[in-house]
Amino acid sequence: MYNTHMQIVTHAKNTINKYSMLSHGDSVLAGLSGGPDSVCLLSILAGLRAEYGIELSAAYIDHGFRPAETPLEIDFCRKLCGSLAVPFTAKAIEVKSFAKGSGLSMQEAARELRYRALEEAAASSHANKIALGHNADDQAETMLMRLIRGAGPAGISGIPPVRSHIIRPLIEIERTDIESYLNTGGISFVIDSSNLKNDYVRNRIRHAIMPAVKALNGNAVKAMSRSADIFRDEEKYFDIMVTKALMRLISRKTDAMIELFMAPLEAMDNVLLRRVLRRAAGETKGLRGVGFVHIEDMITLIKSGRAGDRIYIPGGLRIIRGYSTLVITSERPAQLGAYVLSAPGEVVLKEASLVLQCSIIDLPDNTGGQEYGDGRRTALLDADKAPFPLGIRPRLHGDYFYPLGFGKRKKIQDYFVDEKIPRDQRDSIPLLVHNNEIAWVVGHRADERYRIDKNSRRGLKCDIKPLKFL
């Protein structure tokens, strides 16, 4: 623990200088909750304004979680800023509705909206830097939390001291030293009641695990902080290697999809491959929800999977192995539209990348139930059992048919599962229907009820061709 108030300020200055957090003329917005960390941060930055030639403002973000406490905290923060001659603003965010609409947990939603609100406050005050009060204990807790969840070195490297224009001057100062700074300076602060509960993983780590870790090693927080530095340095080196690797790997790319050449991936060492895959997933705006176990599943798909194999990751990310490429995409699966075929002719099914052609042909006598076509590229149905107009649509809940040669009724969902049709392709498979009754699962199998028999005189010949080849 530091012995003097100035030693803590000096340590904060050393951190600022070590990571080049501030430049002369910067305008800095400090996140201020009223808690000990943010109050210490604001106090130190206020004292360093002249030395660093910076302007300083502060913002309180109301998450709407503690309506009974929030007004008192805002009032405290406003008065504190007034005493330090620091412009102050308070912004409210709607976490619950955002979490529900985005599918995020309350904590994830709160974090995302909090950063958005800070960015907006910084823009309003013309600040080019945002300072946050994360300390060395937060760093250690984050490392443990990510390790428990199965993170790799990038995740275990913890909270970055500088990320873009966000700076954390207290990141190497322990919580006990922050409290000492406030106590020796006679600086008051408020306590967030939610930090005292064990409702969240971080709080359980803080209250149950960290005391045991510190009992084993009194310098554990400093040691973990040094480890985080080492991990970050190594990740910077790997980032350069990953960038170079991706330049050779990318075949195609959009905001929601990236396609990589398979051969170099298959030959790549797992140490580099893990990082390449994480970066590639991040490029599709789908990195949230991708954990270490998902990366390992992707590696297994690359090393031992077959063309057409795929895996699904929470958050809507899909990884599809092709013959020569690997596709990582967060695009929504294609959904076939509804079409009508009023007479013999053809219809373009753009969502399925197919053209369906239907024609009427005369059948020879005594067909004897002979089957025509394989049911995949071609199907021959009894034209009198399936007269025009015919519909083409995607599957609906409860759909069923009688697979040709099987005879028994089968739900479309069960058929797709049995045929191992990937679930992200099922809504783009066309169904040829007569009076909403399935006559052909296009590209797969015809229905027994529409088969050619000895009484059939006219056939409905149906063919599909890939749209890209026409």
C-alpha positions as CSV (number, residue, x, y, z in Angstrom):
1,M,0.0,0.0,0.0
2,Y,1.2,3.5,-0.8
3,N,2.1,5.7,2.2
4,T,1.3,9.1,0.7
5,H,-1.4,10.7,-1.3
6,M,1.2,11.9,-3.9
7,Q,2.6,8.4,-4.4
8,I,-0.7,7.3,-5.8
9,V,-0.9,10.4,-8.1
10,T,2.6,9.6,-9.2
11,H,1.7,6.0,-10.0
12,A,-1.3,7.2,-12.1
13,K,1.0,9.6,-13.9
14,N,3.4,6.8,-14.6
15,T,0.6,4.7,-16.1
16,I,-0.6,7.6,-18.2
17,N,2.9,8.2,-19.5
18,K,3.7,4.4,-20.0
19,Y,0.7,3.9,-22.3
20,S,0.8,7.5,-23.8
21,M,-2.8,8.1,-22.6
22,L,-2.8,11.8,-22.8
23,S,-1.4,14.5,-25.1
24,H,-1.3,18.3,-24.5
25,G,-4.6,19.8,-25.6
26,D,-6.7,16.7,-25.1
27,S,-10.3,17.0,-24.0
28,V,-11.2,14.2,-21.6
29,L,-14.6,12.9,-20.5
30,A,-14.5,10.9,-17.3
31,G,-17.1,8.3,-16.5
32,L,-18.4,9.1,-13.1
33,S,-20.6,6.8,-11.0
34,G,-19.9,8.4,-7.6
35,G,-18.1,5.2,-6.5
36,P,-14.5,5.2,-5.1
37,D,-12.8,4.3,-8.4
38,S,-14.5,7.0,-10.6
39,V,-14.2,9.6,-7.8
40,C,-10.5,8.9,-7.4
41,L,-10.1,9.0,-11.2
42,L,-11.8,12.4,-11.5
43,S,-9.9,13.8,-8.5
44,I,-6.5,12.8,-10.0
45,L,-7.3,14.0,-13.5
46,A,-8.6,17.3,-12.1
47,G,-5.3,17.8,-10.3
48,L,-3.3,17.0,-13.5
49,R,-5.2,19.4,-15.8
50,A,-2.6,22.1,-15.8
51,E,0.4,19.7,-16.0
52,Y,-1.0,17.9,-19.0
53,G,-2.8,20.8,-20.6
54,I,-6.1,19.0,-20.8
55,E,-9.8,20.0,-20.5
56,L,-11.9,17.8,-18.3
57,S,-15.7,17.0,-18.1
58,A,-17.6,14.1,-16.5
59,A,-20.7,12.0,-17.2
60,Y,-23.0,9.9,-15.1
61,I,-24.9,7.0,-16.8
62,D,-28.2,6.0,-15.3
63,H,-28.9,2.3,-16.1
64,G,-32.4,2.4,-14.5
65,F,-31.5,-0.5,-12.2
66,R,-31.6,1.4,-8.9
67,P,-34.2,4.2,-9.1
68,A,-34.2,4.7,-5.3
69,E,-30.4,5.4,-5.3
70,T,-29.8,7.1,-8.6
71,P,-31.1,10.6,-7.8
72,L,-28.8,10.8,-4.7
73,E,-25.8,9.6,-6.8
74,I,-26.5,12.1,-9.5
75,D,-26.7,14.9,-6.9
76,F,-23.5,13.8,-5.3
77,C,-21.7,13.7,-8.7
78,R,-23.0,17.1,-9.7
79,K,-21.8,18.6,-6.4
80,L,-18.4,16.9,-6.7
81,C,-17.9,18.2,-10.2
82,G,-19.0,21.7,-9.0
83,S,-16.3,21.6,-6.3
84,L,-13.7,20.7,-8.9
85,A,-14.9,23.1,-11.6
86,V,-15.6,20.2,-13.9
87,P,-18.6,20.3,-16.4
88,F,-21.1,17.5,-15.6
89,T,-23.9,15.7,-17.4
90,A,-26.2,12.8,-16.6
91,K,-27.6,10.5,-19.3
92,A,-30.2,7.7,-18.9
93,I,-30.2,4.5,-20.9
94,E,-33.0,2.0,-21.5
95,V,-31.3,-1.3,-20.7
96,K,-34.3,-3.7,-20.2
97,S,-35.9,-2.9,-23.6
98,F,-32.6,-3.1,-25.4
99,A,-31.7,-6.4,-23.8
100,K,-35.0,-7.9,-24.8
101,G,-34.8,-6.6,-28.4
102,S,-31.2,-7.6,-28.9
103,G,-31.1,-11.0,-27.1
104,L,-28.3,-9.8,-24.8
105,S,-28.1,-10.4,-21.1
106,M,-28.9,-7.4,-18.9
107,Q,-25.2,-7.0,-18.1
108,E,-24.1,-7.2,-21.7
109,A,-26.9,-4.8,-22.8
110,A,-25.9,-2.4,-20.0
111,R,-22.3,-2.4,-21.0
112,E,-23.1,-1.8,-24.7
113,L,-25.5,1.1,-24.0
114,R,-23.2,2.5,-21.4
115,Y,-20.3,2.9,-23.9
116,R,-22.7,4.3,-26.5
117,A,-23.9,6.9,-23.9
118,L,-20.3,7.8,-23.0
119,E,-19.5,8.3,-26.7
120,E,-22.5,10.6,-27.1
121,A,-21.6,12.6,-24.0
122,A,-18.0,12.8,-25.3
123,A,-19.2,14.1,-28.7
124,S,-21.4,16.7,-26.9
125,S,-18.6,18.0,-24.8
126,H,-16.1,17.8,-27.8
127,A,-14.0,15.3,-25.8
128,N,-11.5,13.2,-27.8
129,K,-10.7,10.8,-24.9
130,I,-12.9,8.9,-22.5
131,A,-11.4,8.0,-19.1
132,L,-12.7,5.1,-17.1
133,G,-11.9,4.1,-13.5
134,H,-11.0,0.4,-13.9
135,N,-8.3,-0.6,-11.5
136,A,-5.8,-3.5,-11.0
137,D,-8.4,-5.5,-9.0
138,D,-10.9,-5.2,-11.8
139,Q,-8.1,-6.4,-14.1
140,A,-7.4,-9.5,-11.9
141,E,-11.2,-10.3,-11.6
142,T,-11.6,-10.0,-15.4
143,M,-8.8,-12.3,-16.0
144,L,-10.2,-14.9,-13.6
145,M,-13.7,-14.6,-15.0
146,R,-12.5,-15.1,-18.6
147,L,-10.3,-18.0,-17.6
148,I,-13.2,-19.7,-15.8
149,R,-15.3,-19.3,-19.0
150,G,-12.6,-20.9,-21.1
151,A,-10.9,-17.9,-22.8
152,G,-7.6,-18.1,-24.6
153,P,-4.6,-15.7,-24.2
154,A,-6.4,-12.8,-25.8
155,G,-9.2,-13.0,-23.3
156,I,-7.0,-13.6,-20.4
157,S,-5.0,-10.5,-21.3
158,G,-7.8,-8.7,-19.6
159,I,-8.8,-5.0,-19.8
160,P,-6.6,-3.0,-22.2
161,P,-5.1,0.2,-20.6
162,V,-5.8,2.0,-23.9
163,R,-8.4,1.0,-26.5
164,S,-8.9,3.4,-29.3
165,H,-9.7,6.7,-27.5
166,I,-10.6,5.0,-24.2
167,I,-8.0,5.3,-21.4
168,R,-7.8,3.7,-17.9
169,P,-5.3,5.7,-15.8
170,L,-6.0,3.6,-12.6
171,I,-5.6,0.2,-14.3
172,E,-2.3,-0.6,-12.4
173,I,-3.5,0.8,-9.0
174,E,-5.1,-1.6,-6.5
175,R,-8.5,-1.0,-4.9
176,T,-7.0,-0.7,-1.4
177,D,-4.7,2.1,-2.6
178,I,-7.6,3.9,-4.2
179,E,-9.5,3.7,-0.9
180,S,-6.3,5.0,0.9
181,Y,-6.1,7.9,-1.5
182,L,-9.7,8.9,-0.8
183,N,-9.4,8.4,3.0
184,T,-6.2,10.4,3.3
185,G,-7.6,13.2,1.2
186,G,-10.9,13.3,3.0
187,I,-12.7,12.7,-0.3
188,S,-16.2,11.2,0.1
189,F,-17.9,8.7,-2.3
190,V,-21.0,6.6,-2.6
191,I,-21.5,2.9,-2.6
192,D,-23.4,1.1,-5.3
193,S,-25.5,-1.5,-3.5
194,S,-25.5,-3.9,-6.4
195,N,-21.7,-4.3,-5.9
196,L,-22.4,-5.8,-2.5
197,K,-24.6,-8.6,-3.8
198,N,-23.5,-11.9,-5.2
199,D,-26.0,-11.9,-8.1
200,Y,-23.3,-11.5,-10.8
201,V,-20.3,-13.7,-11.6
202,R,-17.9,-10.7,-11.2
203,N,-19.3,-10.0,-7.7
204,R,-18.9,-13.7,-6.7
205,I,-15.3,-13.6,-7.9
206,R,-14.7,-10.3,-6.0
207,H,-16.2,-11.4,-2.7
208,A,-15.4,-15.2,-2.6
209,I,-12.5,-16.0,-4.9
210,M,-10.2,-13.0,-4.8
211,P,-9.8,-13.0,-1.0
212,A,-8.7,-16.7,-1.2
213,V,-6.2,-15.8,-4.0
214,K,-4.8,-12.9,-2.0
215,A,-4.5,-15.2,1.1
216,L,-2.2,-17.4,-1.0
217,N,-0.2,-14.6,-2.5
218,G,-0.5,-11.1,-1.0
219,N,0.9,-9.7,-4.3
220,A,-1.5,-11.7,-6.5
221,V,-3.1,-8.6,-8.1
222,K,0.3,-7.1,-9.1
223,A,1.4,-10.4,-10.4
224,M,-1.7,-10.9,-12.5
225,S,-1.4,-7.3,-13.8
226,R,2.1,-8.1,-15.0
227,S,0.8,-11.3,-16.6
228,A,-1.8,-9.3,-18.4
229,D,0.9,-7.0,-19.8
230,I,2.8,-10.0,-21.1
231,F,-0.3,-11.5,-22.7
232,R,-1.1,-8.2,-24.4
233,D,2.5,-7.8,-25.7
234,E,2.3,-11.3,-27.2
235,E,-1.1,-10.7,-28.6
236,K,0.2,-7.6,-30.4
237,Y,2.8,-9.8,-32.1
238,F,0.3,-12.4,-33.1
239,D,-2.1,-9.6,-34.4
240,I,0.6,-8.7,-37.0
241,M,0.9,-12.4,-38.0
242,V,-2.9,-12.8,-38.2
243,T,-3.2,-9.7,-40.4
244,K,-0.6,-11.1,-42.8
245,A,-2.3,-14.5,-42.8
246,L,-5.7,-13.1,-43.5
247,M,-4.4,-11.1,-46.5
248,R,-3.6,-14.5,-48.1
249,L,-6.7,-16.3,-46.9
250,I,-9.6,-14.1,-47.8
251,S,-11.5,-15.1,-50.9
252,R,-14.6,-12.9,-50.5
253,K,-15.9,-10.6,-47.7
254,T,-18.9,-8.5,-46.8
255,D,-19.9,-6.9,-43.5
256,A,-21.7,-10.1,-42.5
257,M,-19.7,-12.8,-44.3
258,I,-16.1,-13.8,-44.8
259,E,-14.9,-16.7,-47.1
260,L,-11.5,-18.2,-46.5
261,F,-9.4,-20.5,-48.7
262,M,-9.5,-24.0,-47.1
263,A,-6.1,-25.4,-48.1
264,P,-4.0,-22.9,-46.1
265,L,-6.3,-23.3,-43.1
266,E,-5.9,-27.1,-43.1
267,A,-2.1,-26.7,-43.1
268,M,-2.0,-23.9,-40.4
269,D,-0.7,-24.6,-36.9
270,N,-3.5,-24.4,-34.3
271,V,-1.7,-21.6,-32.4
272,L,-2.1,-19.2,-35.3
273,L,-5.4,-20.8,-36.6
274,R,-7.3,-20.0,-33.4
275,R,-6.4,-16.3,-33.7
276,V,-7.2,-16.2,-37.4
277,L,-10.6,-17.7,-36.8
278,R,-11.4,-15.3,-33.9
279,R,-10.4,-12.3,-36.1
280,A,-12.4,-13.7,-39.0
281,A,-15.5,-14.2,-36.8
282,G,-15.1,-10.6,-35.6
283,E,-15.0,-9.4,-39.1
284,T,-18.6,-10.7,-39.6
285,K,-19.9,-8.7,-36.7
286,G,-20.6,-12.0,-35.1
287,L,-17.9,-12.3,-32.5
288,R,-20.2,-11.9,-29.5
289,G,-20.9,-15.3,-28.1
290,V,-17.9,-17.0,-29.6
291,G,-15.9,-18.7,-26.9
292,F,-12.9,-20.9,-26.8
293,V,-14.9,-24.1,-27.2
294,H,-16.5,-22.7,-30.4
295,I,-13.1,-21.9,-31.9
296,E,-12.0,-25.5,-31.1
297,D,-15.2,-26.8,-32.9
298,M,-14.2,-24.6,-35.9
299,I,-10.7,-26.1,-35.9
300,T,-12.2,-29.6,-35.9
301,L,-14.5,-28.7,-38.8
302,I,-11.4,-27.5,-40.8
303,K,-9.1,-30.4,-39.9
304,S,-11.6,-33.4,-40.1
305,G,-14.9,-32.1,-41.5
306,R,-16.4,-32.8,-44.9
307,A,-17.8,-30.5,-47.5
308,G,-21.2,-29.4,-46.5
309,D,-20.6,-29.8,-42.8
310,R,-21.4,-26.8,-40.6
311,I,-21.6,-25.6,-37.0
312,Y,-23.9,-23.1,-35.4
313,I,-22.8,-20.6,-32.7
314,P,-25.0,-18.7,-30.4
315,G,-25.9,-15.3,-31.7
316,G,-26.6,-16.5,-35.3
317,L,-23.1,-17.2,-36.5
318,R,-22.7,-20.1,-38.9
319,I,-19.5,-21.7,-40.1
320,I,-19.9,-23.7,-43.3
321,R,-17.2,-25.9,-44.8
322,G,-17.2,-26.1,-48.6
323,Y,-15.0,-28.0,-51.0
324,S,-12.3,-25.3,-51.2
325,T,-13.4,-22.6,-48.8
326,L,-14.7,-22.0,-45.3
327,V,-17.5,-19.5,-44.9
328,I,-18.1,-17.7,-41.7
329,T,-21.4,-15.8,-41.8
330,S,-23.9,-14.0,-39.6
331,E,-26.2,-13.4,-42.5
332,R,-29.8,-14.7,-42.0
333,P,-30.5,-17.9,-43.8
334,A,-32.4,-17.5,-47.1
335,Q,-36.2,-17.6,-46.9
336,L,-37.9,-18.7,-50.0
337,G,-40.8,-16.5,-51.2
338,A,-44.1,-17.7,-52.6
339,Y,-44.6,-18.2,-56.3
340,V,-47.4,-19.4,-58.6
341,L,-47.0,-21.4,-61.8
342,S,-50.3,-20.8,-63.8
343,A,-49.3,-22.8,-66.9
344,P,-46.5,-24.9,-68.3
345,G,-43.3,-22.9,-68.3
346,E,-40.6,-21.9,-65.9
347,V,-40.2,-19.8,-62.7
348,V,-37.0,-18.4,-61.2
349,L,-36.6,-19.2,-57.5
350,K,-34.0,-16.6,-56.7
351,E,-33.7,-17.4,-53.0
352,A,-32.9,-21.1,-53.8
353,S,-30.7,-20.1,-56.8
354,L,-32.8,-22.4,-59.0
355,V,-35.0,-22.4,-62.1
356,L,-38.0,-24.7,-62.0
357,Q,-39.3,-25.8,-65.4
358,C,-42.6,-27.7,-65.8
359,S,-44.1,-29.2,-69.0
360,I,-46.9,-31.6,-69.9
361,I,-46.0,-34.8,-71.8
362,D,-48.0,-37.6,-73.1
363,L,-47.4,-41.0,-71.5
364,P,-47.3,-44.4,-73.2
365,D,-50.0,-46.9,-72.4
366,N,-49.3,-49.5,-69.7
367,T,-46.8,-47.5,-67.8
368,G,-47.3,-50.0,-65.0
369,G,-46.3,-47.6,-62.3
370,Q,-42.9,-47.1,-63.8
371,E,-41.0,-44.2,-62.1
372,Y,-39.6,-41.3,-64.0
373,G,-36.7,-39.1,-62.8
374,D,-34.7,-39.3,-59.6
375,G,-36.9,-36.9,-57.6
376,R,-33.9,-34.6,-57.3
377,R,-33.1,-32.8,-60.5
378,T,-36.2,-34.3,-62.3
379,A,-39.6,-35.5,-61.2
380,L,-42.5,-36.8,-63.2
381,L,-45.9,-36.5,-61.6
382,D,-49.4,-37.3,-62.8
383,A,-50.6,-34.1,-64.5
384,D,-54.2,-34.8,-63.9
385,K,-53.6,-35.3,-60.2
386,A,-51.7,-32.0,-60.1
387,P,-53.4,-29.6,-62.5
388,F,-52.4,-25.9,-62.9
389,P,-52.2,-23.5,-61.2
390,L,-49.4,-24.9,-58.9
391,G,-47.8,-23.1,-56.0
392,I,-44.2,-23.0,-54.9
393,R,-43.5,-22.0,-51.3
394,P,-41.3,-22.7,-48.3
395,R,-42.2,-25.1,-45.6
396,L,-44.9,-24.2,-43.1
397,H,-45.4,-25.5,-39.5
398,G,-47.1,-28.8,-39.6
399,D,-46.3,-29.6,-43.3
400,Y,-46.3,-33.3,-44.2
401,F,-46.1,-35.5,-47.3
402,Y,-46.0,-39.1,-48.4
403,P,-42.4,-39.8,-49.7
404,L,-42.5,-41.7,-53.0
405,G,-41.6,-45.3,-52.4
406,F,-42.1,-45.0,-48.6
407,G,-45.9,-44.8,-48.6
408,K,-46.3,-43.5,-45.0
409,R,-47.1,-40.0,-44.0
410,K,-44.0,-38.0,-42.8
411,K,-43.6,-34.6,-41.4
412,I,-41.4,-32.3,-43.5
413,Q,-39.4,-31.4,-40.4
414,D,-38.7,-35.1,-39.7
415,Y,-37.8,-35.7,-43.4
416,F,-35.3,-32.8,-43.4
417,V,-33.7,-34.1,-40.2
418,D,-33.5,-37.7,-41.5
419,E,-32.0,-36.5,-44.7
420,K,-29.5,-34.4,-42.7
421,I,-30.4,-31.2,-44.5
422,P,-28.7,-28.3,-42.6
423,R,-31.3,-26.3,-40.7
424,D,-30.1,-23.0,-42.3
425,Q,-31.0,-24.4,-45.7
426,R,-34.5,-25.8,-44.9
427,D,-36.4,-22.5,-45.4
428,S,-35.0,-22.1,-48.9
429,I,-36.0,-25.5,-50.1
430,P,-39.0,-25.1,-52.5
431,L,-42.2,-27.2,-52.1
432,L,-44.3,-27.7,-55.2
433,V,-47.9,-27.7,-54.0
434,H,-51.4,-28.4,-55.4
435,N,-54.2,-26.9,-53.2
436,N,-51.5,-26.5,-50.5
437,E,-50.8,-30.2,-50.7
438,I,-47.1,-31.1,-51.3
439,A,-46.5,-32.8,-54.6
440,W,-42.7,-32.5,-54.7
441,V,-40.1,-31.6,-52.2
442,V,-38.1,-29.9,-54.9
443,G,-34.6,-31.3,-55.4
444,H,-35.3,-34.2,-53.0
445,R,-38.4,-36.4,-53.3
446,A,-41.8,-36.5,-55.0
447,D,-45.0,-37.4,-53.2
448,E,-46.5,-40.9,-53.5
449,R,-50.0,-39.5,-54.1
450,Y,-48.9,-37.9,-57.3
451,R,-46.9,-40.7,-58.8
452,I,-47.4,-42.1,-62.3
453,D,-49.5,-45.3,-62.4
454,K,-51.0,-47.5,-65.0
455,N,-54.0,-45.2,-65.4
456,S,-51.9,-42.1,-65.9
457,R,-52.1,-40.5,-69.4
458,R,-50.4,-37.2,-69.0
459,G,-47.2,-36.5,-67.1
460,L,-46.1,-33.3,-65.4
461,K,-42.4,-33.2,-66.1
462,C,-40.5,-31.0,-63.6
463,D,-36.9,-30.1,-63.9
464,I,-34.6,-27.8,-61.9
465,K,-31.5,-26.1,-63.0
466,P,-29.0,-24.0,-61.1
467,L,-29.7,-20.3,-61.7
468,K,-26.0,-19.4,-62.0
469,F,-25.5,-21.7,-65.0
470,L,-28.3,-20.2,-67.1
